[in-house]
Amino acid sequence: CGGNHTIVVQTNQVLACGRNDFGQCGIGSKEAPPSLAVVVEQPSSEKHQVKHASCGPSHSMFVLGSGELLGCGRNDMGQ
């Protein structure tokens, strides 16, 4: 998915694993998860659920059911 990390979108959870030195896994820290870590439990509301995820070299982007776009990770150059 990304440079050295992966995001997995499931019906009930969003998971992440891999390198996390810029917070690109979205787990709330910069520690690398030892295995697949739960980023978020999917809420029951369709508009707040993560529908798609995309990973860059050191950032991740998430599209919610409402169409809102969220991101995490490296942002020292406005990415």
N, CA, C and O of each residue as an XYZ file, in Angstrom:
316
protein
N       0.844     -1.187      0.000
C       0.000      0.000      0.000
C       0.888      1.248      0.000
O       0.958      1.960     -1.002
N       1.563      1.512      1.117
C       2.431      2.683      1.194
C       3.884      2.293      1.021
O       4.193      1.182      0.592
N       4.777      3.215      1.358
C       6.200      2.932      1.243
C       6.617      1.736      2.076
O       7.296      0.833      1.585
N       6.211      1.731      3.335
C       6.548      0.638      4.250
C       5.425      0.377      5.246
O       5.673     -0.115      6.347
N       4.202      0.701      4.868
C       3.064      0.437      5.744
C       1.848      0.057      4.911
O       1.793      0.307      3.707
N       0.876     -0.552      5.581
C      -0.338     -1.010      4.914
C      -1.549     -0.674      5.767
O      -1.505     -0.782      6.993
N      -2.629     -0.267      5.118
C      -3.915     -0.018      5.760
C      -4.909     -1.030      5.202
O      -4.958     -1.253      3.993
N      -5.702     -1.643      6.083
C      -6.706     -2.623      5.684
C      -8.065     -2.115      6.141
O      -8.275     -1.892      7.333
N      -8.992     -1.930      5.201
C     -10.349     -1.488      5.534
C     -11.256     -2.707      5.522
O     -11.417     -3.368      4.496
N     -11.846     -2.995      6.677
C     -12.801     -4.089      6.801
C     -14.170     -3.515      7.164
O     -14.295     -2.326      7.459
N     -15.168     -4.349      7.138
C     -16.522     -3.903      7.471
C     -16.606     -3.343      8.884
O     -17.281     -2.339      9.112
N     -15.929     -3.981      9.836
C     -16.062     -3.566     11.235
C     -14.842     -2.847     11.808
O     -14.921     -2.314     12.915
N     -13.721     -2.814     11.093
C     -12.500     -2.184     11.605
C     -11.639     -1.652     10.471
O     -11.761     -2.063      9.317
N     -10.761     -0.719     10.843
C      -9.676     -0.300      9.959
C      -8.394     -0.688     10.682
O      -8.209     -0.338     11.847
N      -7.510     -1.406     10.004
C      -6.283     -1.932     10.598
C      -5.070     -1.347      9.890
O      -5.159     -0.910      8.743
N      -3.932     -1.342     10.586
C      -2.686     -0.847     10.000
C      -1.511     -1.657     10.527
O      -1.554     -2.202     11.630
N      -0.461     -1.726      9.715
C       0.776     -2.351     10.155
C       1.934     -1.769      9.364
O       1.740     -1.164      8.310
N       3.140     -1.958      9.883
C       4.343     -1.513      9.188
C       4.997     -0.311      9.826
O       4.728      0.027     10.979
N       5.850      0.321      9.071
C       6.604      1.484      9.539
C       5.645      2.625      9.869
O       4.669      2.851      9.154
N       5.931      3.344     10.961
C       5.014      4.368     11.444
C       5.766      5.584     11.973
O       5.258      6.280     12.853
N       6.955      5.853     11.461
C       7.788      6.920     12.011
C       7.227      8.322     11.798
O       7.700      9.265     12.434
N       6.241      8.491     10.931
C       5.592      9.786     10.736
C       4.124      9.751     11.153
O       3.387     10.699     10.882
N       3.689      8.673     11.808
C       2.292      8.529     12.210
C       1.391      8.082     11.084
O       0.170      8.211     11.181
N       1.975      7.553     10.004
C       1.198      7.185      8.830
C       0.242      6.010      9.043
O      -0.650      5.790      8.224
N       0.413      5.255     10.123
C      -0.529      4.165     10.406
C      -1.813      4.681     11.057
O      -2.815      3.966     11.092
N      -1.798      5.904     11.568
C      -3.008      6.487     12.141
C      -3.425      5.914     13.470
O      -4.604      5.970     13.822
N      -2.473      5.353     14.232
C      -2.823      4.716     15.505
C      -2.658      5.643     16.704
O      -2.824      5.209     17.844
N      -2.335      6.907     16.464
C      -2.233      7.872     17.551
C      -0.852      7.997     18.161
O      -0.680      8.705     19.153
N       0.134      7.328     17.592
C       1.520      7.444     18.059
C       2.434      7.255     16.853
O       1.975      7.015     15.737
N       3.731      7.369     17.103
C       4.703      7.134     16.038
C       5.445      5.815     16.244
O       6.452      5.550     15.587
N       4.940      4.992     17.163
C       5.518      3.671     17.400
C       5.030      2.721     16.312
O       3.870      2.782     15.905
N       5.900      1.859     15.848
C       5.493      0.859     14.851
C       4.657     -0.215     15.550
O       5.095     -0.770     16.557
N       3.468     -0.515     15.034
C       2.676     -1.575     15.652
C       3.369     -2.919     15.476
O       3.924     -3.183     14.410
N       3.352     -3.789     16.509
C       4.024     -5.084     16.411
C       3.365     -6.026     15.410
O       4.007     -6.942     14.895
N       2.101     -5.802     15.141
C       1.348     -6.596     14.158
C       0.208     -5.704     13.672
O       0.278     -4.486     13.838
N      -0.821     -6.264     13.087
C      -1.964     -5.454     12.660
C      -2.583     -4.760     13.870
O      -3.013     -5.419     14.816
N      -2.627     -3.452     13.837
C      -3.192     -2.669     14.933
C      -4.524     -2.080     14.486
O      -4.682     -1.692     13.328
N      -5.471     -2.016     15.399
C      -6.767     -1.428     15.095
C      -6.617      0.088     15.097
O      -6.252      0.677     16.115
N      -6.896      0.717     13.966
C      -6.885      2.178     13.859
C      -8.194      2.708     14.402
O      -8.212      3.656     15.187
N      -9.287      2.099     13.985
C     -10.615      2.524     14.431
C     -11.597      1.375     14.259
O     -11.504      0.601     13.307
N     -12.542      1.272     15.193
C     -13.683      0.381     15.020
C     -14.679      1.142     14.162
O     -14.979      2.300     14.455
N     -15.193      0.527     13.121
C     -16.127      1.202     12.233
C     -17.421      1.529     12.995
O     -18.007      0.644     13.620
N     -17.870      2.788     12.948
C     -19.133      3.152     13.604
C     -20.325      2.598     12.819
O     -20.186      2.199     11.663
N     -21.485      2.580     13.454
C     -22.677      2.060     12.775
C     -23.193      3.022     11.714
O     -23.850      2.595     10.765
N     -22.908      4.305     11.857
C     -23.365      5.301     10.895
C     -22.568      5.190      9.600
O     -21.348      5.354      9.609
N     -23.246      4.912      8.487
C     -22.589      4.779      7.178
C     -21.741      5.992      6.818
O     -20.652      5.847      6.263
N     -22.235      7.191      7.133
C     -21.512      8.392      6.702
C     -20.206      8.597      7.460
O     -19.342      9.343      6.999
N     -20.041      7.949      8.620
C     -18.802      8.070      9.391
C     -17.860      6.882      9.206
O     -16.769      6.865      9.776
N     -18.267      5.897      8.423
C     -17.422      4.729      8.196
C     -16.344      5.029      7.142
O     -16.584      5.757      6.179
N     -15.165      4.458      7.349
C     -14.106      4.552      6.336
C     -14.480      3.627      5.187
O     -14.686      2.430      5.387
N     -14.566      4.181      3.990
C     -14.942      3.403      2.812
C     -13.733      3.039      1.957
O     -13.697      1.973      1.343
N     -12.745      3.928      1.919
C     -11.545      3.706      1.105
C     -10.332      4.258      1.850
O     -10.440      5.223      2.606
N      -9.187      3.638      1.630
C      -7.923      4.125      2.174
C      -6.872      4.064      1.080
O      -6.893      3.179      0.224
N      -5.959      5.014      1.122
C      -4.854      5.035      0.179
C      -3.603      5.447      0.934
O      -3.648      6.328      1.793
N      -2.489      4.809      0.610
C      -1.241      5.072      1.322
C      -0.210      5.686      0.393
O      -0.023      5.236     -0.737
N       0.455      6.716      0.884
C       1.608      7.276      0.198
C       2.865      6.763      0.869
O       2.785      5.885      1.727
N       4.019      7.285      0.503
C       5.267      6.816      1.097
C       5.307      6.970      2.621
O       5.845      6.105      3.313
N       4.747      8.057      3.148
C       4.776      8.278      4.597
C       3.521      8.989      5.083
O       3.566      9.759      6.043
N       2.407      8.729      4.420
C       1.117      9.260      4.864
C       0.000      8.332      4.387
O       0.211      7.490      3.514
N      -1.187      8.495      4.968
C      -2.358      7.712      4.575
C      -3.549      8.643      4.475
O      -3.646      9.624      5.213
N      -4.463      8.331      3.552
C      -5.680      9.113      3.362
C      -6.875      8.173      3.468
O      -6.818      7.022      3.038
N      -7.964      8.687      4.052
C      -9.162      7.898      4.269
C     -10.373      8.662      3.754
O     -10.514      9.854      4.027
N     -11.245      7.993      3.014
C     -12.495      8.588      2.535
C     -13.631      7.987      3.346
O     -13.793      6.768      3.401
N     -14.424      8.865      3.981
C     -15.574      8.421      4.751
C     -16.799      8.291      3.853
O     -16.806      8.786      2.726
N     -17.824      7.629      4.354
C     -19.063      7.471      3.617
C     -19.701      8.797      3.248
O     -20.433      8.876      2.261
N     -19.436      9.844      4.028
C     -19.970     11.181      3.755
C     -19.220     11.880      2.625
O     -19.651     12.926      2.140
N     -18.091     11.297      2.207
C     -17.244     11.929      1.197
C     -16.116     12.741      1.801
O     -15.246     13.228      1.079
N     -16.121     12.895      3.131
C     -15.060     13.640      3.818
C     -13.736     12.898      3.663
O     -13.702     11.668      3.699
N     -12.648     13.643      3.490
C     -11.314     13.087      3.328
C     -10.493     13.397      4.572
O     -10.403     14.552      4.989
N      -9.890     12.362      5.169
C      -9.047     12.514      6.351
C      -7.656     11.995      6.024
O      -7.505     11.108      5.183
N      -6.643     12.538      6.681
C      -5.282     12.093      6.443
C      -4.474     12.026      7.717
O      -4.826     12.636      8.727
N      -3.378     11.274      7.660
C      -2.444     11.209      8.780
C      -1.057     10.917      8.223
O      -0.914     10.401      7.115
N      -0.047     11.253      9.004
C       1.321     10.983      8.606
C       2.121     12.246      8.341
O       1.814     13.317      8.864
N       3.132     12.104      7.536
C       4.086     13.185      7.278
C       3.404     14.385      6.609
O       2.613     14.240      5.677
N       3.740     15.570      7.119
C       3.135     16.787      6.577
C       4.110     17.955      6.682
O       3.684     19.097      6.856
N       5.382     17.693      6.581
C       6.351     18.786      6.717
C       6.484     19.622      5.447
O       7.126     20.673      5.474
N       5.892     19.180      4.334
C       5.956     19.932      3.097
C       4.559     20.152      2.511
O       4.407     20.337      1.304
N       3.531     20.129      3.386
C       2.169     20.395      2.949
C       1.478     19.228      2.260
O       0.400     19.388      1.689
N       2.107     18.038      2.314
C       1.466     16.912      1.661
C       0.296     16.440      2.482
O      -0.384     15.488      2.097
